[in-house]
Structure formats: C-alpha cells, structure tokens
Amino acid sequence: MDSVRRAYGAVQRAWSGQDWEGWAATCAEGYRFDTGTRVRLGLAGTLDWSRAWFAAFPDYAEEVGALHVGADSVVAELVGEATSAADFVLGGTTLLPATGRRFRIEYAKVLVFDADLKVVRDRQYQDRLDLYHQLGIRLPAA
C-alpha cells in the first residue's frame, strides 16, 4: 500500500503544481475522469479541464485532509480554496461564470490504479450546491 500512497502523491504534486506532462505520465491508457458534475473525460479532456480550472481560479490551492489507501486505490479528502477570477470554460461552454468571490470546496477524490500504478479511474464527489451558493450563482435548470 505504500507504493499506492506514493503513486497518489505523484498525481497530487503534478496536478496541483500544474505540471501537465508529469501529471499525464501518471495516467494509464484508457484513463477516465468523472468530475461529479455529469462531465466524464478522457486524458485530453481532463488536461483541458485542469488548465481551464487554473485559468478561472488562478490562486487555487488545496490541502489533503486525509488519505484512505487500499490495495489499488486511494480516497483523498481534499479542501480547496480560490477566487473566481475568470469564467470556467470547457469546450466553449461556460460551466461557472466569474464572480470575483472566494470559495472553499471540500470534496473527495477516488483514484483507482492499475498494476503499473497508473491511474485508470478518477472520480470526484462534491457538494456543487454549496459551491454555487458561495459563488452567488443561480442553479442551472435540470
């Protein structure tokens, strides 16, 4: 399990450091990201999402609250904080408009690793309603 913990650390350092080449190297062929917002992405889409996230929230920083490590997976409890400085746009669609407000988001991330300790599945669980409330954004129509 120590090797899984180290593999998670490499993913976290590369992503939070915006080392996109290093982050991509932590992913397996067929990698899938489920954002918890009905958006599911492969590697290229996740790179676009990540770049858009840091463009919209350039001061974004997060801390790992706790790690729960299994034989081939990690559940991380994370807390992120940032200012909404620009629209969060993915594929030409504004997912979150800029509001100038600060937010704090607590979420869980589940990473599943293959035998080579590359991420095959990345899933987030978050309270979007709380995020919308903090940003002063009206809920999108269902």
C-alpha positions in Angstrom: 0.0 0.0 0.0 3.0 2.3 0.4 3.5 2.2 -3.4 -0.1 3.2 -3.9 0.3 6.0 -1.4 3.4 7.2 -3.3 1.6 7.0 -6.6 -1.1 9.2 -5.3 1.4 11.7 -4.0 2.9 11.9 -7.5 -0.5 12.6 -9.0 -1.3 15.2 -6.4 2.0 17.0 -6.7 1.9 17.1 -10.5 -1.7 18.3 -10.7 -1.5 21.0 -8.0 1.8 22.1 -9.4 0.3 22.3 -12.9 3.0 20.0 -14.3 0.7 18.7 -17.1 3.4 16.5 -18.7 4.2 15.0 -15.3 0.5 14.6 -14.5 -0.2 12.9 -17.8 2.6 10.4 -17.1 0.7 9.3 -14.0 -2.3 8.1 -16.1 -2.9 4.8 -17.8 -4.1 4.2 -21.3 -7.9 4.5 -21.2 -7.8 6.9 -18.2 -11.3 8.3 -17.3 -12.2 11.3 -15.1 -15.7 11.7 -13.7 -15.9 15.2 -12.4 -19.1 14.5 -10.3 -20.9 17.0 -12.5 -22.1 14.7 -15.2 -19.0 15.5 -17.2 -16.8 12.5 -18.0 -13.5 13.0 -19.7 -10.5 11.1 -21.1 -6.9 12.2 -20.7 -7.0 15.1 -23.3 -10.3 16.4 -21.9 -9.0 16.2 -18.4 -6.0 18.3 -19.3 -8.3 20.8 -20.9 -10.5 20.8 -17.8 -7.5 21.2 -15.5 -6.0 24.1 -17.5 -9.4 25.8 -17.6 -9.8 25.3 -13.8 -6.5 27.1 -13.1 -7.3 29.8 -15.6 -10.6 30.6 -13.9 -9.2 30.2 -10.4 -5.5 31.2 -10.7 -4.9 31.2 -6.9 -6.4 27.8 -6.4 -4.7 25.8 -3.7 -5.7 22.6 -1.9 -4.8 20.6 1.1 -5.1 16.9 1.6 -7.1 16.4 4.8 -6.9 12.6 4.9 -5.9 9.6 2.7 -7.6 6.2 2.8 -5.3 3.8 1.0 -6.4 0.4 -0.4 -4.6 -2.2 -2.4 -5.2 -0.5 -5.7 -7.0 2.7 -4.8 -6.9 5.9 -2.7 -9.7 8.0 -1.4 -8.5 11.5 -0.6 -10.4 14.1 1.4 -9.4 17.5 0.0 -10.1 21.1 0.7 -9.6 23.7 -2.0 -9.8 27.5 -1.8 -9.7 30.1 -4.6 -11.1 33.3 -6.0 -13.4 33.1 -9.1 -11.3 35.4 -11.3 -12.5 34.3 -14.8 -15.2 32.2 -16.3 -14.6 28.4 -16.1 -15.0 27.4 -19.7 -14.7 23.9 -21.2 -15.3 23.2 -24.8 -16.7 26.6 -25.5 -19.3 26.3 -22.7 -19.1 28.4 -19.5 -19.6 26.0 -16.7 -19.1 28.6 -14.0 -19.2 32.4 -14.6 -16.6 34.6 -12.9 -18.0 36.2 -9.8 -14.9 37.7 -8.1 -15.9 35.7 -4.9 -13.8 33.4 -2.9 -14.8 29.9 -2.3 -13.8 26.9 -0.2 -14.7 23.4 -1.5 -14.4 20.2 0.4 -14.5 17.1 -1.8 -13.5 13.5 -2.0 -11.4 12.1 -4.9 -11.2 8.4 -5.6 -8.3 7.2 -7.7 -8.0 3.6 -8.9 -4.6 2.4 -10.1 -3.6 -0.4 -12.5 -0.8 -2.9 -11.8 1.8 -0.3 -13.1 0.5 2.2 -10.6 -1.0 4.4 -13.3 -4.5 6.0 -12.7 -7.3 4.3 -14.7 -10.2 6.0 -13.0 -10.5 9.3 -11.3 -13.8 10.2 -9.6 -14.8 13.3 -7.6 -17.6 13.7 -5.0 -18.5 17.2 -4.1 -21.3 19.5 -3.0 -22.0 21.6 -6.1 -24.9 23.4 -4.4 -22.5 24.8 -1.7 -20.1 25.9 -4.4 -22.8 27.7 -6.3 -24.1 29.3 -3.1 -20.6 30.6 -2.2 -20.1 32.0 -5.7 -23.6 33.5 -5.8 -24.5 31.5 -8.9 -28.1 30.5 -9.6 -28.7 26.8 -10.0 -28.7 25.6 -13.6 -32.0 24.3 -14.9 -32.3 20.5 -14.5 
